[in-house]
Structure formats: structure tokens, C-alpha cells
């Protein structure tokens, strides 16, 4: 685990770099603005998901228990007619595993899960979300972009999360003050023909709020 103090491994100040999923727990330490699990997707899986028709990519938004993620993702794949086979199972297994990891770090039983198929400039402005924390993993296409801002302006140095690498980001409801100044956005892909598949996980502390 490395907590970078300058640009190392394509990361920004205050971003923890984990080589194993257990290292993501550094997200909870003071001064850690984000935690990135540096992993490379298997070539066979990446070729498969990058070659699918956008119509066959699973998508949906739901609040659910962590232990229901696998069955829900399977249903979303059925609805989208994602082709059956080992790579589809790998996708389902990975989303379920990331949900387990994130729920353990955030100590939550319920999650808000989104699988978004993105072809435009969604969330194009640099921002910080009005939540406690969030996990984002881009399975297909360009990953989330982020950087440090000291005055609210766009970051002067922008970093891009590798495809397939999960990142944990703090939101405005994170209790540590002052805020780190780390902002993020979706990459600008409109007009390029690129299609992204993005998983977003948020913790739900009180179901009555949802």
C-alpha cells in the first residue's frame, strides 16, 4: 500500500494505491482523499465486454442488501440479454465481490447500486458528491477522472482511473474536515462513439431516507 505524496503510479496527492483489495481500508485513515485498487482486467474478459453491443450491457439502479447483489446483477444481465458464458459470470462475480468489499469498508448492510451505460458527457463538470463515500469501477471505456482543487476551480492536473480499477472517493458528508479538495468527473466522450459501462456503489445508512 502506498499513500502518494506526489505523482506516483498516475495518482494524485492523498490518493492511496492498493495492490490488493484489503488495502482499500486505508480509505478510512485521516488525510486519505481516495483509495484506488490498482488491478488489470483479464485480457479475455476485457475483449469480451468491449465487444458487446451496448444494448447487451446490463444497466439499472436499485437500493438493496449487499447479499442480494449477485441475484440482482444476474437479473439485469438477463433483461439486457447479456450473452451467457464464463465472462458474464466473471462480471457478476466481480460486481458482487466489489459490493462486499465496499460494504465492509463502509460498514453498511444496504447499498445504492448503479450500472450505467454511458455514451455522452455525463457529469462532465468536476465535483464532489453529496454523500459519505462512493466506489466507482469502469468496466468498459475510459475511467473516472479526478484531481486536486485548492480553490474550487478545475484541477490543474487531471488523472484517469484505469479501466477495471475500483476507486473509493469521499463525499461532502465524510466527517473529516477540512475536505481534501479532490474532485472528479466522467470523461468527455460525446461524439467519439465510445460506450462506457460504469458501476457506482453508495452506502445507505438509513433506509427511511430512500
N, C-alpha and C positions, 0 to 999 in steps of 0.2 A: 504494500500500500504506500503510495506517495501522496503527500499533500503538497501541491506545487506552489512555489512562491514566485515563480515567473513562468514564461512559456516553456513547458516541458511536455513532451508527448502530445502536442497540439491541444493543450488545455490552458485555462486562464487562472489568474490569481484566485486562491480559495477553493479550487476545484480538486477534490480527492480523486485519485486514479486507482481503481481496484483491478487486480488481475484475477481475482476470484470473487464470487458473489458475496461471500462472507465479509469482504472488505467494504461493502456498501454501508455497513453500520457506522463507518466514520462520518456519515452524513449527520449523525446526532451530536457530534463534537462541536464545541464552540469555534466559531470562525470558519466553518465549512459551508460555503455557499451552495455547493452541489457535489454530487458524487457520481462518477462515471465508471461503469464496468467495461473495461477495455477488452472486448472479445471480437472474434472474427466469425461471421456466419459460415457454415459449411458451403463449399462451392456448389454442390449439387442442390442444396436447398435454395440458395440464392438464385441460381439459374432457373429453378422451377417457379419460384414466386415472382421473379421479374418477368417471366414469360407468360404468366397467366393473363387472360383478358380481364380488364378492370371490372367487368360485370361479374366475374367469378371470385373476386376478392371479398372476404367476409367483412361486414360492417354493421355497426349497431351501437346503441348507448343504453346502459342499464345500471341500476343500483342493485347490488347483490351481495350475498355472503361470499367470502373468499373460497369456501369449499364448493361453491356452485359454478365456479368459473369454467371448469373443463366442460361441463354439460352445456353451458350457455354458448361457448365458442363452437362446440360441435354443432349446435343448432344453427348458429349463424352461418357456418360453413355449408350446412345442408340447404339453408334458404338461398345462399348465393351459388349453390351448385359447384362449390369448390371441389375439384377432382379428387376422388378418393385415392389413397396411397400413402406410402411412408412419409412423404414430405408434408402432406396435410396433417398427419398425426404429429409430426415434429412441430408444426406450427401450434397446434392445440396444446401439446405438452409444454411448449415454451411459454405461451401466454399464461397457462396455469401456474407454471413454476415462478414466473415473474410476479404474479399476483401473490403467491405465498411469500416470496422474499420481501416484497413491498409491505405486506400486511405485518410481517414480523418486525421490520424496521420501524414502522409507524404505530405498531401495537393497536391495530384495529381489526375488527371482525368483518366489517362491511366496506365495500369499495364502490366507487362510481367508475365504471369501465366504459371506455370508448374505443371502438375500432373505426377509424376514419379512412375512407378512400378519398384522397385529395388530388385534384388536378389544377387548382387555382392558387392564388396567393392568399391562403387562409392565414389569419393572424400575422399579417405582414409587418406590423409595427413591433419594435422591441418593447417588451413589457414584463411585468411581474404579476403573476396571478393572485387573485384574492382568495387564496386557500392556504392551508398549513403547509402542504408539501405535495409533490406530484412526481410520478415516474412516467417518462416518455421513452418509447422504443420504436424506431422507424424500421419496419421490416423490409420495405421496398422504397427505393428512391432516396433522395437527399435527406440527411438527418437534420434535426433541430439545430438552429444557430444561436449562439449566445456570446456575451461579452460583458465586461465590467463598465458601468457608467458611474461617474462620481457626481454628476450634476443633473441627471435626468435625460441628458441628450443620448443619441445613439452611441453605442460603444465605438471607440476608435479602432479597436482590434476585434475582429469577429472570428469565432471558432465554430466549426461544424462538427457535430457529433457523428461518428462513423455509423454507417448503415448497420443495423443489427445490434448496436451497443446501447444498453439502457442507461439513462441518466436520471438521477433524482435531483429535483430543484425545489428550493424553499420558496414559499409564497409570502404574501404580506401578513398572514396570520401566524407565521412562525414566531415564537415568543422572544427570540434573541433580538436585542436592539443594540446599536443601530443596524439597519438592514445592510446586507453585503453590497448592494448595488449591482448584483448580477441580473441582467435582463436576457430574455430570449425571444425568438420569433420563429415562425415557419419560413423555410427558404422560399425565395421568389422563383416560382416555376411556371407561372402562367405564360402560355404561348410556346412553351418548349416541347409539349407533347408528353411530358413526364407525368407518371402516376405514382403517388406515394401511398403506402399503407402504414398507418401510424396507430400505435397502441398508447392510450393515455389512462393512467390509474390515479385516482384521488382517494384519500381516506375519508370515510364517513364516520364521524364521532357520534352523531345523534340522528337516528332515522327520522325523527319528527321534523327535522329541518329539510327533509327531502320528500 
